[in-house]
Amino acid sequence: MKKGPVTKKRIGVLMGGLSAERDVSIRSGLAIYQSLEELGYNAVLVDVGKDIMAVLKKEKVKLAFLALHGGTGENGAIQGLLEVLGIPFTGSGILASALAMDKEVSKKIFSFHGLPVAPYMVIKKGKKTKKSRTEKKESDKSGVFQFPDYPMPSFDLPWVVKPAAEGSSIGVSIIKEAEDLHSCMEKTFSHGRRLIIEKFIDGKEVHIGVLGDKVLGGVEVRPSLEFYNYEAKYTSGMTEYIMPPEIDEETSGIVESMALKAHHALQCSGATRVDFMIGEENSPYILEVNTLPGMTATSLLPKIAKSAGLSFKDLIEEMVRFAVKEEE
């Protein structure tokens, strides 16, 4: 006998937003909304914009299912708004969302808890300065600017350059020649005033799904491109998914334990996805915790859940259940 919905509250599926991940968020939102409808929930789609408060009131949303990715949807801002409005929501709270989204801060927390991270450095964008008269050519009448000198990493190439607070591998580049670094940095600064340069770990990329206090399992990704970038993540057929990951039993146990520890270290709730690189001699390095993992047809968390015996609808229902439980 099929059980009914775990709540009768009107659920607003918050999607879209203004971040660079808007398109992926909409795809996640539509998939979630369809499942909620099929499960018998009273659901409505909400495209998050500057009028979000008015829309939530108009649509009489009493519980928010967050399908937002990146930006204010994932950094604790929307979570704070919902807290003020007294609307419960899926996923992690304000603090955990903010900590997880900021790669600099989360790396420091991981290190504090004994979770290994790859060697890295943080660069803040410097101010542009006008060239002096002696530096300027007589023919230059435009007030040329030059960027400040930035320090070079002390660890070996290759390097990964990424924004300090973005998701879906947006703005991520791999640098193999030192002379390419500064031009890449200026491009990455378009996504924020801080960036991270970390040592590229050549190995297997493994993602672990966590739901509440339980590890669901993992998946190894093998992209056809140089790394698991935005295109590889969201284009069907461009990545091979290995479940369970092809790593030995001991390493698998270590990585799963680390994933749960990271989930708790950031004080996460509900469903998260924890990303790792497995380097030489099966040495795992934690990359990040995703507090609002993608929920599209090619997304990793639904794949991991399916391998654990949870259908997409089952996963959606569990996420709603956690949100309702948190409210109690």
C-alpha positions as CSV (number, residue, x, y, z in Angstrom):
1,M,0.0,0.0,0.0
2,K,1.5,3.3,-1.1
3,K,2.0,5.9,1.6
4,G,0.8,9.4,1.1
5,P,2.9,12.6,1.0
6,V,4.9,13.3,4.2
7,T,3.5,16.9,4.3
8,K,0.4,18.7,3.0
9,K,2.2,22.0,2.9
10,R,2.5,23.8,-0.4
11,I,6.0,23.2,-1.6
12,G,7.7,25.9,-3.7
13,V,10.5,24.5,-5.9
14,L,13.0,27.4,-5.9
15,M,15.0,27.4,-9.1
16,G,16.8,29.6,-11.6
17,G,18.2,32.5,-9.7
18,L,20.8,34.9,-11.0
19,S,24.0,32.8,-10.7
20,A,26.1,31.4,-13.5
21,E,24.4,28.1,-12.9
22,R,20.9,29.3,-13.7
23,D,20.3,26.9,-16.6
24,V,21.4,23.9,-14.6
25,S,19.2,25.0,-11.7
26,I,16.2,25.2,-13.9
27,R,16.8,21.7,-15.2
28,S,17.1,20.5,-11.6
29,G,13.9,22.4,-10.6
30,L,11.8,21.0,-13.4
31,A,12.9,17.4,-12.6
32,I,12.1,17.9,-8.9
33,Y,8.8,19.5,-9.6
34,Q,7.6,16.7,-11.9
35,S,8.5,14.1,-9.2
36,L,6.7,16.1,-6.5
37,E,3.6,16.3,-8.6
38,E,3.7,12.6,-9.4
39,L,4.1,11.8,-5.7
40,G,1.0,13.8,-4.9
41,Y,2.5,16.9,-3.3
42,N,1.0,20.4,-3.7
43,A,4.0,22.0,-5.5
44,V,4.7,25.1,-7.5
45,L,7.7,26.3,-9.5
46,V,9.3,29.5,-8.3
47,D,11.9,31.3,-10.5
48,V,14.0,33.2,-7.9
49,G,14.5,36.8,-8.7
50,K,14.6,40.1,-6.8
51,D,10.9,39.8,-6.1
52,I,11.2,36.5,-4.4
53,M,9.5,37.6,-1.2
54,A,6.4,38.8,-3.0
55,V,6.3,35.6,-5.1
56,L,6.6,33.3,-2.0
57,K,3.7,35.2,-0.4
58,K,1.6,35.2,-3.6
59,E,2.1,31.5,-4.1
60,K,1.5,30.7,-0.4
61,V,4.7,28.6,-0.2
62,K,5.0,26.9,3.2
63,L,8.0,24.7,2.5
64,A,10.9,25.4,0.0
65,F,12.6,22.7,-2.0
66,L,15.8,24.3,-3.1
67,A,16.9,23.5,-6.6
68,L,19.3,26.5,-6.7
69,H,22.9,26.2,-7.6
70,G,25.7,28.7,-7.0
71,G,25.5,32.4,-6.0
72,T,22.9,33.5,-3.4
73,G,21.0,30.3,-3.8
74,E,23.8,28.2,-2.4
75,N,25.9,30.5,-0.2
76,G,23.4,30.9,2.7
77,A,21.7,34.0,1.5
78,I,18.4,32.4,0.4
79,Q,18.5,30.2,3.4
80,G,18.7,33.2,5.6
81,L,15.7,34.8,3.9
82,L,13.7,31.7,4.3
83,E,14.7,31.5,8.0
84,V,13.4,35.1,8.5
85,L,10.2,34.3,6.7
86,G,9.7,31.1,8.8
87,I,9.7,28.9,5.8
88,P,11.4,25.5,6.2
89,F,13.6,24.3,3.4
90,T,15.5,21.3,2.1
91,G,19.3,21.0,2.4
92,S,21.7,22.7,4.8
93,G,21.2,25.8,6.9
94,I,22.8,29.2,6.6
95,L,26.2,28.5,8.2
96,A,26.8,25.2,6.4
97,S,25.8,26.6,3.1
98,A,28.1,29.6,3.4
99,L,31.0,27.5,4.6
100,A,30.7,24.9,1.9
101,M,30.4,27.5,-0.9
102,D,33.6,29.3,0.1
103,K,36.4,27.0,-1.0
104,E,39.0,28.9,1.0
105,V,37.1,28.6,4.3
106,S,36.0,25.0,3.8
107,K,39.6,23.9,3.0
108,K,40.7,25.4,6.3
109,I,37.9,23.6,8.2
110,F,38.8,20.3,6.4
111,S,42.4,20.7,7.4
112,F,41.4,21.4,11.0
113,H,39.5,18.2,11.1
114,G,42.4,16.2,9.6
115,L,40.9,15.8,6.2
116,P,43.7,16.0,3.5
117,V,43.5,18.8,0.9
118,A,45.8,19.3,-2.0
119,P,48.5,22.0,-1.7
120,Y,46.9,25.4,-2.5
121,M,47.1,29.1,-2.2
122,V,44.5,31.9,-2.2
123,I,45.0,35.1,-4.3
124,K,42.9,38.2,-3.9
125,K,42.4,40.6,-6.8
126,G,44.7,43.6,-6.6
127,K,43.8,47.1,-7.6
128,K,44.6,48.3,-11.0
129,T,47.1,51.1,-11.1
130,K,47.9,53.8,-13.7
131,K,51.2,53.6,-15.4
132,S,53.6,56.5,-14.6
133,R,54.4,59.0,-17.3
134,T,57.8,57.5,-17.9
135,E,56.2,54.1,-18.4
136,K,53.6,55.3,-20.8
137,K,54.3,55.7,-24.5
138,E,53.8,59.1,-26.0
139,S,51.3,57.6,-28.4
140,D,49.2,56.2,-25.7
141,K,46.4,58.6,-24.8
142,S,44.0,56.1,-23.1
143,G,45.3,55.9,-19.5
144,V,46.6,52.4,-19.7
145,F,46.2,50.2,-16.7
146,Q,48.4,47.4,-15.6
147,F,47.6,44.6,-13.2
148,P,49.6,44.1,-10.0
149,D,52.2,41.3,-9.8
150,Y,50.9,38.2,-8.1
151,P,52.9,35.5,-6.3
152,M,53.6,32.2,-7.9
153,P,52.7,28.9,-6.3
154,S,55.5,27.1,-4.4
155,F,54.2,23.6,-5.4
156,D,54.8,21.9,-8.7
157,L,52.8,22.1,-11.9
158,P,50.2,21.4,-13.2
159,W,47.9,23.8,-11.3
160,V,44.1,24.1,-11.1
161,V,42.8,27.7,-11.0
162,K,39.3,28.2,-9.7
163,P,37.0,30.9,-8.3
164,A,36.8,30.7,-4.5
165,A,33.0,30.7,-4.5
166,E,31.5,29.1,-7.6
167,G,30.1,25.7,-8.5
168,S,29.7,23.3,-11.5
169,S,33.4,23.8,-12.3
170,I,32.5,27.3,-13.7
171,G,35.7,29.3,-14.2
172,V,38.0,26.4,-13.6
173,S,41.2,26.0,-15.7
174,I,44.2,23.7,-15.6
175,I,47.6,25.4,-16.0
176,K,50.5,23.4,-17.4
177,E,52.9,26.2,-18.1
178,A,53.7,28.9,-15.5
179,E,53.7,31.7,-18.1
180,D,49.9,31.0,-18.7
181,L,49.0,31.6,-15.0
182,H,48.5,35.4,-14.8
183,S,46.3,35.6,-17.9
184,C,44.2,32.7,-16.6
185,M,43.9,34.4,-13.2
186,E,42.5,37.7,-14.7
187,K,39.9,35.6,-16.5
188,T,39.0,33.7,-13.4
189,F,38.7,37.0,-11.4
190,S,35.5,37.7,-13.5
191,H,33.8,35.3,-11.2
192,G,34.9,37.0,-7.9
193,R,37.7,38.8,-6.1
194,R,39.3,35.7,-4.8
195,L,40.6,32.7,-6.5
196,I,42.3,29.4,-5.5
197,I,45.3,27.9,-7.1
198,E,45.8,24.3,-6.1
199,K,48.0,21.4,-7.2
200,F,46.4,19.3,-9.8
201,I,46.0,15.7,-8.5
202,D,46.4,13.2,-11.4
203,G,44.2,10.3,-10.4
204,K,40.6,9.1,-10.1
205,E,37.7,11.5,-9.4
206,V,35.3,10.0,-6.9
207,H,32.0,11.6,-5.6
208,I,30.3,10.3,-2.4
209,G,26.6,10.9,-1.7
210,V,25.5,11.6,1.9
211,L,21.9,11.6,3.1
212,G,21.5,12.7,6.7
213,D,23.9,10.6,8.7
214,K,24.3,7.9,6.1
215,V,26.6,7.4,3.2
216,L,24.6,6.4,0.1
217,G,27.6,5.2,-1.9
218,G,29.9,6.7,-4.6
219,V,30.6,7.1,-8.3
220,E,33.8,7.5,-10.2
221,V,33.6,9.9,-13.1
222,R,35.8,9.5,-16.2
223,P,35.2,12.5,-18.5
224,S,36.2,12.4,-22.2
225,L,37.5,16.0,-21.8
226,E,40.6,17.0,-19.9
227,F,38.7,17.2,-16.6
228,Y,35.1,17.0,-15.3
229,N,34.2,20.6,-16.4
230,Y,30.8,22.2,-17.0
231,E,30.4,20.7,-20.4
232,A,31.3,17.2,-19.3
233,K,28.9,17.4,-16.3
234,Y,25.8,18.5,-18.2
235,T,26.3,17.0,-21.7
236,S,25.0,13.5,-22.0
237,G,27.5,10.9,-23.3
238,M,30.6,13.0,-22.4
239,T,31.4,11.2,-19.2
240,E,31.6,7.6,-18.1
241,Y,30.2,6.8,-14.7
242,I,31.6,3.9,-12.7
243,M,29.6,2.5,-9.8
244,P,30.9,1.6,-7.4
245,P,34.2,3.4,-8.0
246,E,37.1,1.2,-9.1
247,I,39.2,1.7,-6.0
248,D,40.2,-0.9,-3.4
249,E,37.9,-1.7,-0.5
250,E,40.2,0.0,2.1
251,T,40.4,3.3,0.1
252,S,36.6,3.1,-0.5
253,G,36.0,2.9,3.3
254,I,38.4,5.7,4.0
255,V,36.8,8.0,1.4
256,E,33.3,7.3,2.6
257,S,34.3,8.0,6.2
258,M,36.0,11.2,5.2
259,A,32.8,12.3,3.3
260,L,30.6,11.8,6.4
261,K,33.2,13.6,8.5
262,A,33.3,16.6,6.1
263,H,29.4,16.6,6.0
264,H,29.4,16.9,9.8
265,A,32.4,19.3,10.0
266,L,30.5,21.9,8.0
267,Q,27.3,21.1,9.9
268,C,25.4,20.1,6.8
269,S,21.9,18.7,6.7
270,G,19.9,16.6,4.3
271,A,21.6,15.5,1.1
272,T,25.1,16.5,0.1
273,R,27.7,15.3,-2.4
274,V,31.4,15.2,-1.3
275,D,34.0,15.3,-4.1
276,F,37.5,13.7,-4.0
277,M,40.6,13.1,-6.1
278,I,42.4,9.8,-5.4
279,G,46.1,10.4,-6.1
280,E,49.2,8.3,-6.1
281,E,49.3,5.3,-3.7
282,N,45.5,5.7,-3.3
283,S,45.8,8.9,-1.3
284,P,42.5,10.7,-1.2
285,Y,42.2,14.5,-1.2
286,I,38.9,16.2,-0.5
287,L,37.9,18.9,-3.0
288,E,34.6,20.3,-1.7
289,V,31.1,19.6,-0.3
290,N,28.1,20.4,-2.4
291,T,25.2,21.3,-0.2
292,L,22.7,21.6,-3.2
293,P,23.9,18.9,-5.6
294,G,22.5,18.9,-9.1
295,M,19.3,17.0,-9.7
296,T,19.3,16.7,-13.5
297,A,19.2,13.5,-15.6
298,T,23.0,13.5,-15.7
299,S,23.6,14.5,-12.0
300,L,25.7,12.4,-9.7
301,L,23.6,12.3,-6.5
302,P,20.6,10.7,-8.2
303,K,22.9,8.1,-9.8
304,I,24.5,7.3,-6.4
305,A,21.1,7.1,-4.8
306,K,19.8,4.7,-7.5
307,S,22.8,2.4,-6.9
308,A,21.8,2.4,-3.2
309,G,18.2,1.4,-4.1
310,L,16.6,4.8,-4.0
311,S,14.8,5.9,-7.2
312,F,14.7,9.6,-8.1
313,K,11.3,9.9,-6.5
314,D,12.5,8.1,-3.4
315,L,15.4,10.6,-3.1
316,I,13.0,13.6,-3.5
317,E,10.7,12.2,-0.8
318,E,13.6,11.6,1.6
319,M,14.8,15.2,1.1
320,V,11.3,16.5,1.9
321,R,11.2,14.2,4.9
322,F,14.5,15.7,6.2
323,A,13.2,19.2,5.7
324,V,10.0,18.4,7.7
325,K,12.0,16.7,10.4
326,E,14.3,19.7,10.8
327,E,11.2,21.9,11.3
328,E,9.9,19.8,14.2
